[in-house]
Amino acid sequence: MGVPLPDRLGERAREILAGRLAPVPARDAATVVLLRDDPLEVYLLRRQATMAFAAGAYVFPGGSVDPRDADQAVAWAGPSPAEWGEVLRTGESTARGLVCAAVRETFEESGVLLAGPGPGTVVTDTTGDDWEADRLALIARTLSFAEFLDRRGLVLRSDLLKAWGHWITPVMETRRFDTRFFVAALPSGQRTRDVGGEASEVAWMRPGDALAAAREHTAFLMPPTFRTLTEMAAFETIGDVLSCSRSITTIVPAPAEVDGRMVLVIPEEIPVEISEAGRAGA
């Protein structure tokens, strides 16, 4: 059983499985499930229909690690990169980059900043024109995250993140990501914004409502998003999510040939209706 692959991806999968084609290396990436309470809701962005990857899909804020994210100049509070390396099962430098990318991308794509003047504080308002100018400079990569934090006298709050999952894009895709999933609560006083860019719309949704929309084919969810929303739907409050015991398992959907047809096999019995036939493979 699996999700049928479009012909192009199916042929590419055959070539890779036969050893005639090498997979594209997966790029380190981070994504953050941003939560708010009463009732428990998640923040989702709908990607522009023109995007090369996951066009039209509802996703969590996130993106690729910038090489500068691993810069030791990034002001830091909370569990150290070495401690995060143990949690994420990776090296200290990679862990530093992943956590920094998670915080940076969340600010770039939602306007929410998991940072504060000190280890026990967090900024309460990021809505001014000066914040917007910095956000756009981060997106343009004319400003590094370390420079941004230093300019504002802030420290990254790694303790506001909880590691949640690890997904790697299937081998036959031409754009592949090695993505760590985190969860975080919306800081008190902050609010998300319709920031545009890669998103055509944004929404706070109850996990169950987002899943229902996917089953009714009014929303497109990729397998990692669907699986994560299913897990979030089991909780009632942010406190429940953050206090639960969590073991990180790496999930790699894999292509296989079934009855002469190439399909994508998704572990852990994730429902196949999450992917439309023409969009399978992400």
N, C-alpha and C positions, 0 to 999 in steps of 0.2 A: 504494500500500500504506500502511496506517495502522491505528491503533487505533480501532475504532468508538466514537463518542461517544454517551452516553445522550441520549435525546430532548431533555431540558431543555437540556443543554449544546449539543447540536447546533443547536437553534433559536436559542439565544443567539449562537452562532458565526455563523450566517447573518445575523443582524441586524447584528452588528459588521462582518462582511465587506462588507455592503451599505451601510455607512455610516449606518445608522439608529440605532445604539447605540454609545456610546463605551465603550471598555474601562476597567475599574477601574485606577487607577494602581498600579504595582508598588512595594511597600515594600522598602527596603534591608534585607537580612538576611545573616546569616553562619552557617555551619555548619562543624563541625570533625570530621574523621575521626581519631579517637583510636586510636593503634596501640600494641601491645605485641609483644614477640618470643618466639621459641622455643615454638611456631611463630608466624609473623606472624598476628596476630588484630586485628579491629576491634571497637570498642565500639558496640553498637546498642541503641536503645530502641524498644520497641513502643508506639506511641501508643494512648491510650485509645480504645475503640470509640465513645465518645460525642463525640469531638473533631469540630469543624466542618470541619477541614482534615486530609486524609490520615488519617482514622480507621482504626486497626488496622494502619497501615503500620510497618515497621521503618525507623528513620531514625537519622541521626547527631545528636549534640547540636547545638543551634543555635536561632536565633530572630531576631526583628526587632531592628533597631537602635533603642535608646532614644536620644532626642535628647540626653541627658546623656552618652552614650558619646563624643560628639565634644568634650567639655569638655577644654580644654587643661590643666586641673588634674590630669588622670589622669597619675600618675607613670609614666614610660616608660623602657625600656631596650631597645636593639636598633635595627634599621632604623627611621628616622624616618617619621612619617606622610607626608612628602613623597616619600620613597623608596617607601613602600608605594603611594602614589598612582600612581607610574610602573608598578609591577608590576601593579596592579589596573586600570589605565587609567581612573582617576577623579581627582577633586580631592582635595587634601590633607585637608580637613575630612571628606569622605565616607570616605576611607581610614582616618582616625583612628577614626571611628565603627565601621567594619566590623571593624577589628582588635580594638578594645575589646569589641565585641559578641561576637566569636568567643571571647575569653578569658572574658568574664563568663558567657555562656550555657553554656560548657563547665563552669564551676564550678557554676552553678545546676542543671544537668541531670545531672552525673556526680559532683560533689564534687572534681573534679580542677582544680587551680589553676596556670596557667602564669604564675607570678609569684614573686618572691623578694626578699630583703632588699637585694640589689644586682644589678648587671648580669651577674655570673657565677654567681649562686646561684638556687636554687628551693626553695620550701617543701617539706618532706618528709612532713608529716602534717597533714591537714585534717579529721580525724575527730571532734574534740571537740565538746561541746555548744555551746561559744562559736562555733565555725565554723558549726555547723548554724543557730544563731540568725542569724548574718550572712547565710548563704545564703538563708534564708527572707525576711529583710528585703530582700535584693536582688530576689527574685522578686516581693515585694509592692510594690516600687519605693518603699519608705519609706527606702531607703538607696541612694545612687548608688555606682557602682563607684569613682569618684574618692575618695569619703568612705571607702569600705571599705578601699582600699589605703592611704590616709593614716593611718587609725586603726591599722593593723597595721604601718606602716612598710615597705610593700612597693612594688615597681615592677613594672609589666606587662612581661613578657619577650616582645617581639614577634619576637625572633630564634628562638623556639621554634616558630614557625609557618612553614609553607611554603604559598604560594598554589597551589591545585590546579585549580579550575574556576569556571565562571560560568554559572548557569542562570537563566532568567527564565520565570516561570509563563505558560502560554498565555493569549492575550487574552480568551478566553471565560469564564475562571474569575472568580468573584465575590470571591475572596481571592487576591491576586497578590503574588509576592515576587521581588525582584531579588537573587538569592543568590550570594554568593561562597563557594566551598568552600576550606577549608584542611586541611592534615594536620599532626599533631603527635604526638610520642612521649609515652607515659605517663611522667611524671617519676619518677625513682628514689625509692622510699620511699612514693610516693602509691598509693592504690588507689581504685577506683571504688566507689560505693555504690548501693544500691537506694533512690533518693531519692524515688520516687513522683511525685505531681503529674500531669503530662501523660502519664507513662509507666505502662503496666500491668505491664511487665516489662522487664528489661534483660539483656543477654548479651554475652559476648566470643565472637566466632565467627571462624573462618577464612573469608576472603572466598569461597573456593570452596564452602564448606559453605552459606553464606548464599545464594549463587546457585543451588545445587542445590535448596535448600528453596523458592526462588521458582519454579523450573521445575516442581517437584512440587506446586505450589500449596498448600504448607503454610506459606508466608510471603508476605506482600504487600510488594513493593518498588516504589517509584515510579521512574520513568525515571532521574532523576539519581542515586539511590542505586544502582540496578542498574548503571549505567554506571561509577560510581566504584568499586564493588566489583569489576567486571570489570577495571578498571585495576589495582587493588590486588592482584588474584590473579596478576598477572604478576611480582610481586616476592617475594623470599624473606625479606628482613629490612627493618627500619625504615631502616637505613643506606642500603639500595638505593633506598628510596622518597625519602628526603630528599636524596640526592645526584644524583638523575636530573634531566636538563634538562627543563623544563616551560614550554610556551607556553600562556597562558590564552586559550581560545576561548569566545566567548559562544554558548550554545546556547538557542534559543527554539523549542520545539515549537509547531507552527502548525496551526490547523484548515484543512481543505480539503474540498471536495465531490467525492466519487468515486462515479460511477454512481448519483447521486441520494442518496447517504448521506454524512453528515458524519463525517469521521474526523480523528484527530489524527496529523499527520505528525511523526515524531521523527527529527531528523538523525542522521547517522553510523551508520545501520543498527543502532540499538538494538533488540533483539528485542521483538516485540509481546507475548509471553507475560507480561511483567512486570506488565501492568495487567489486572486483571479487567474484564470487559466493563462491569459496572455501576459501576466505579470509575475509568474512564479519564478523563483530562483533567488530572490533577495534574502 
